[in-house]
């Protein structure tokens, strides 16, 4: 297993080593999609609504500005990018 670096450790790497570190820790789009789907499922179960409905309410300012909702929106946008779906209005 590869060692995880702290932000400070990563920032101190020479550019070539930083690039190699990123390459070694890169996950495939398929693996990223699986991971984000698990995260979305957790939010959906916790808040009792599917992500598309959440996102519609979030974008229409119908929800409080809770930290979880910022994270959920970020994960959902990442999911849409991975699926090649535009969330532009």
SEGUDREN-61552 format. One record per residue (C-alpha): residue number from 1; residue in one letter; x, y, z. Coordinates in steps of 0.1 Angstrom, whole numbers, plus 2048, in hexadecimal, padded with zeros to 3 digits. Example, Ala and Ser with C-alpha at 12.3 -4.5 7.8 and 13.67 -1.06 7.14 Angstrom:
SEGUDREN-61552
resi = 1&resn = A&xx = 87B&yy = 7D3&zz = 84E
resi = 2&resn = S&xx = 889&yy = 7F5&zz = 847
//
This chain:
SEGUDREN-61552
resi = 1&resn = X&xx = 800&yy = 800&zz = 800
resi = 2&resn = X&xx = 80D&yy = 823&zz = 7F7
resi = 3&resn = X&xx = 814&yy = 83C&zz = 813
resi = 4&resn = X&xx = 7FB&yy = 858&zz = 815
resi = 5&resn = X&xx = 80B&yy = 87A&zz = 819
resi = 6&resn = X&xx = 7FF&yy = 897&zz = 82C
resi = 7&resn = X&xx = 7F8&yy = 8B7&zz = 819
resi = 8&resn = X&xx = 818&yy = 8C6&zz = 828
resi = 9&resn = X&xx = 82D&yy = 8A8&zz = 81D
resi = 10&resn = X&xx = 81E&yy = 8A8&zz = 7FA
resi = 11&resn = X&xx = 824&yy = 8CE&zz = 7F6
resi = 12&resn = X&xx = 849&yy = 8C9&zz = 7FF
resi = 13&resn = X&xx = 84E&yy = 8AF&zz = 7E3
resi = 14&resn = X&xx = 862&yy = 8B9&zz = 7C4
resi = 15&resn = X&xx = 84A&yy = 8BC&zz = 7A6
resi = 16&resn = X&xx = 855&yy = 89B&zz = 796
resi = 17&resn = X&xx = 84F&yy = 888&zz = 7B6
resi = 18&resn = X&xx = 82E&yy = 899&zz = 7BB
resi = 19&resn = X&xx = 823&yy = 88F&zz = 798
resi = 20&resn = X&xx = 82E&yy = 86B&zz = 79F
resi = 21&resn = X&xx = 81C&yy = 86A&zz = 7C0
resi = 22&resn = X&xx = 7FC&yy = 876&zz = 7AF
resi = 23&resn = X&xx = 7FF&yy = 85C&zz = 794
resi = 24&resn = X&xx = 805&yy = 840&zz = 7AD
resi = 25&resn = X&xx = 7E6&yy = 84A&zz = 7C2
resi = 26&resn = X&xx = 7CF&yy = 851&zz = 7A4
resi = 27&resn = X&xx = 7B0&yy = 83C&zz = 7A3
resi = 28&resn = X&xx = 79D&yy = 832&zz = 784
resi = 29&resn = X&xx = 77D&yy = 845&zz = 77B
resi = 30&resn = X&xx = 76A&yy = 825&zz = 781
resi = 31&resn = X&xx = 778&yy = 822&zz = 7A5
resi = 32&resn = X&xx = 771&yy = 847&zz = 7AB
resi = 33&resn = X&xx = 74D&yy = 842&zz = 79F
resi = 34&resn = X&xx = 749&yy = 824&zz = 7B7
resi = 35&resn = X&xx = 756&yy = 839&zz = 7D4
resi = 36&resn = X&xx = 740&yy = 857&zz = 7CD
resi = 37&resn = X&xx = 721&yy = 841&zz = 7C9
resi = 38&resn = X&xx = 727&yy = 832&zz = 7EB
resi = 39&resn = X&xx = 72A&yy = 855&zz = 7FA
resi = 40&resn = X&xx = 70B&yy = 861&zz = 7E8
resi = 41&resn = X&xx = 6F8&yy = 843&zz = 7F5
resi = 42&resn = X&xx = 702&yy = 84B&zz = 818
resi = 43&resn = X&xx = 6F5&yy = 86F&zz = 815
resi = 44&resn = X&xx = 6D5&yy = 863&zz = 804
resi = 45&resn = X&xx = 6CE&yy = 84A&zz = 820
resi = 46&resn = X&xx = 6D6&yy = 864&zz = 83B
resi = 47&resn = X&xx = 6C0&yy = 87F&zz = 82D
resi = 48&resn = X&xx = 6A5&yy = 86A&zz = 81C
resi = 49&resn = X&xx = 6A7&yy = 878&zz = 7F9
resi = 50&resn = X&xx = 6B8&yy = 86F&zz = 7D9
resi = 51&resn = X&xx = 6D6&yy = 884&zz = 7CE
resi = 52&resn = X&xx = 6C4&yy = 894&zz = 7B0
resi = 53&resn = X&xx = 6A8&yy = 8A0&zz = 7C6
resi = 54&resn = X&xx = 6C1&yy = 8AD&zz = 7E0
resi = 55&resn = X&xx = 6D4&yy = 8C0&zz = 7C5
resi = 56&resn = X&xx = 6B5&yy = 8D0&zz = 7B7
resi = 57&resn = X&xx = 6AB&yy = 8DC&zz = 7DA
resi = 58&resn = X&xx = 6CF&yy = 8E7&zz = 7E1
resi = 59&resn = X&xx = 6D1&yy = 8FB&zz = 7C1
resi = 60&resn = X&xx = 6AF&yy = 90B&zz = 7C8
resi = 61&resn = X&xx = 6BB&yy = 915&zz = 7EB
resi = 62&resn = X&xx = 6A0&yy = 900&zz = 7FC
resi = 63&resn = X&xx = 6B9&yy = 8F0&zz = 815
resi = 64&resn = X&xx = 6CD&yy = 8FE&zz = 832
resi = 65&resn = X&xx = 6F2&yy = 904&zz = 82B
resi = 66&resn = X&xx = 6FE&yy = 8E6&zz = 83F
resi = 67&resn = X&xx = 722&yy = 8D9&zz = 83B
resi = 68&resn = X&xx = 714&yy = 8B7&zz = 831
resi = 69&resn = X&xx = 701&yy = 8C7&zz = 814
resi = 70&resn = X&xx = 71F&yy = 8D8&zz = 806
resi = 71&resn = X&xx = 731&yy = 8B6&zz = 807
resi = 72&resn = X&xx = 714&yy = 8A4&zz = 7F8
resi = 73&resn = X&xx = 711&yy = 8BE&zz = 7DC
resi = 74&resn = X&xx = 736&yy = 8BA&zz = 7D5
resi = 75&resn = X&xx = 734&yy = 894&zz = 7D3
resi = 76&resn = X&xx = 715&yy = 896&zz = 7BC
resi = 77&resn = X&xx = 727&yy = 8AE&zz = 7A5
resi = 78&resn = X&xx = 745&yy = 897&zz = 7A4
resi = 79&resn = X&xx = 72D&yy = 87A&zz = 79C
resi = 80&resn = X&xx = 71E&yy = 88D&zz = 77F
resi = 81&resn = X&xx = 741&yy = 896&zz = 771
resi = 82&resn = X&xx = 74B&yy = 871&zz = 773
resi = 83&resn = X&xx = 72B&yy = 867&zz = 761
resi = 84&resn = X&xx = 731&yy = 882&zz = 747
resi = 85&resn = X&xx = 710&yy = 893&zz = 750
resi = 86&resn = X&xx = 70F&yy = 8B9&zz = 750
resi = 87&resn = X&xx = 6FD&yy = 8C9&zz = 76E
resi = 88&resn = X&xx = 6FC&yy = 8EB&zz = 75D
resi = 89&resn = X&xx = 6DC&yy = 8FE&zz = 75B
//
